[in-house]
Amino acid sequence: MTPRTLHVAQILWPAFLVAAVMEMVVFAWVDPGQLRFGRWHPDANTAYSLAFLVFWGLVTVASAISHWLMKQPIDPRDAGLAHRMET
């Protein structure tokens, strides 16, 4: 497995699990049969699927941004600041 593949898996798998939990929490309170978007009245399976994909996408983006920020090099001039933040 390449490092890039590992990084993608480290982002997508936890995002998938969090999206599944979000799906359960949201639809514990929201009846998908009552959803309407203008004239469009999606059936329950469509609402579940679209909501899951939106949740997964949002959590993936948040995780990817966090992963990207963790990989950024520390400026040597800021090394003292980084050390003070760790203690």
C-alpha positions as CSV (number, residue, x, y, z in Angstrom):
1,M,0.0,0.0,0.0
2,T,1.4,3.4,-1.0
3,P,1.5,6.3,1.5
4,R,-1.0,8.1,-0.6
5,T,-3.5,5.2,-0.5
6,L,-3.0,4.9,3.2
7,H,-3.7,8.7,3.6
8,V,-6.9,8.4,1.5
9,A,-8.1,5.4,3.6
10,Q,-7.3,7.3,6.8
11,I,-9.5,10.1,5.7
12,L,-12.4,8.2,4.0
13,W,-13.0,5.4,6.5
14,P,-13.5,7.5,9.6
15,A,-15.5,10.0,7.6
16,F,-17.7,7.1,6.4
17,L,-18.3,6.0,10.0
18,V,-19.1,9.5,11.2
19,A,-21.5,10.0,8.3
20,A,-23.3,6.8,9.3
21,V,-23.7,8.0,12.8
22,M,-24.9,11.4,11.6
23,E,-27.4,9.7,9.4
24,M,-28.8,7.8,12.3
25,V,-29.0,10.8,14.5
26,V,-30.6,13.1,11.9
27,F,-33.2,10.6,10.8
28,A,-34.1,9.8,14.3
29,W,-35.8,13.2,14.3
30,V,-36.5,13.8,10.7
31,D,-39.1,11.8,8.8
32,P,-37.7,11.4,5.2
33,G,-41.3,11.0,3.9
34,Q,-42.1,14.6,4.8
35,L,-39.1,16.2,3.0
36,R,-39.9,18.5,0.1
37,F,-37.5,20.6,-1.9
38,G,-39.7,22.9,-4.0
39,R,-41.8,20.6,-6.2
40,W,-39.5,17.6,-5.6
41,H,-40.7,15.1,-3.1
42,P,-37.9,12.4,-2.8
43,D,-38.8,9.0,-1.6
44,A,-37.3,7.8,1.7
45,N,-34.4,5.8,0.1
46,T,-33.4,8.8,-2.0
47,A,-33.4,11.1,1.0
48,Y,-31.3,8.6,3.1
49,S,-28.8,8.1,0.2
50,L,-28.4,11.8,-0.6
51,A,-28.1,12.8,3.1
52,F,-25.5,10.1,3.7
53,L,-23.5,11.3,0.7
54,V,-23.7,14.9,1.8
55,F,-22.6,14.0,5.3
56,W,-19.8,11.8,4.0
57,G,-18.6,14.5,1.7
58,L,-18.6,17.2,4.4
59,V,-16.8,15.1,7.0
60,T,-14.3,14.0,4.3
61,V,-13.5,17.6,3.4
62,A,-13.1,18.5,7.1
63,S,-10.8,15.5,7.6
64,A,-8.8,16.2,4.5
65,I,-8.2,19.8,5.6
66,S,-7.1,18.6,9.0
67,H,-4.8,16.0,7.4
68,W,-3.3,18.7,5.1
69,L,-2.7,21.1,7.9
70,M,-0.9,18.4,9.9
71,K,1.5,17.8,7.0
72,Q,2.5,21.4,6.6
73,P,6.2,22.0,7.6
74,I,6.9,24.2,10.6
75,D,8.8,27.3,9.8
76,P,12.2,27.1,11.7
77,R,11.6,30.7,12.9
78,D,8.4,29.4,14.6
79,A,10.1,26.4,16.3
80,G,10.1,28.2,19.7
81,L,6.4,28.9,19.4
82,A,5.7,25.3,18.4
83,H,7.7,24.0,21.4
84,R,5.9,26.4,23.8
85,M,2.5,25.2,22.4
86,E,3.4,21.5,23.1
87,T,4.2,22.1,26.8
